[in-house]
Amino acid sequence: MFTGIVTALGTVKTVNDKGDRILRISVNWDCLSIPIGASIAHSGVCLTVTSRHQDGYEVAASAETMRVTTVGS
């Protein structure tokens, strides 16, 4: 369950299906300060940060996550 406060909106820049669905999210703040492994809410679905860049980060969604949440659509 997500219990944090939403502080920003991001944009999905790329979607790659390589086993898991890899989403690259672009935001307007420095993402290098996000810890790898951090959990961030995406339309109510918490996903784990797997990599980060100056202007964005990547998360992975499993097939089950895509099946039972809005990430699949």
N, C-alpha and C positions, 0 to 999 in steps of 0.2 A: 504494500500500500504506500502510495506517495504521500509524504507528510510535509514536504518542503513548501516553499513559496515560489511561484512562477515569477521570474525576474526578467525574462527576455523571450523574444520570439526568433526562431531560426527559419531557414529555408533549406529544403532538401535539394542538394545540388546534384548528387548522383545516387543511383541505386544499382548495385551489382549483386546478382544472385550467384554466389559461389558456395554452394552448400547452404550456408546461412545467407540471409539478405543483409548486405552491407550498405548502410546509409551514410553518406557524407553530408553533414549538416553545416551550413554556413551561418555565422552569427556576427554581429557587429561589436564584439569585444574580444579581448586577448584570450584565446583558448589554451595557450601554453600553460596557464595556471591550473587547468582542470587536471586532477589526478587521473592517471590511467586506472580504470576500475571504478570510477565514480558512476553513480546511478543518476541519470537525468530523465525527467518525464518528457515524453513525446506524445502529444494528444492523449494524455492519461496513461500511457504505457511507459513504464520505467525501463530504460535500456542502459547497458553498461558501456562506458567509453573504452574503445579498444586502441585508438590512436588519436593524436591531436596535432593541430597545425596552428599557425598564427591566427587565421580567420575562420577556423572550423574544427570539427572533430568527426570521428567515425564511431558508429555503434553497429552491433550485429543483432539481428533478430532471427531466432530459430524458426523452423517450420511450424512448430506448435504455437509459438507466439504469433506468427502470421495467421494461423488458422483461427485463433480465438480472440484476436484483437483487431483494431483498425489498421494496424501496420500492414496487414495483408492486402489492403485496398489502397 
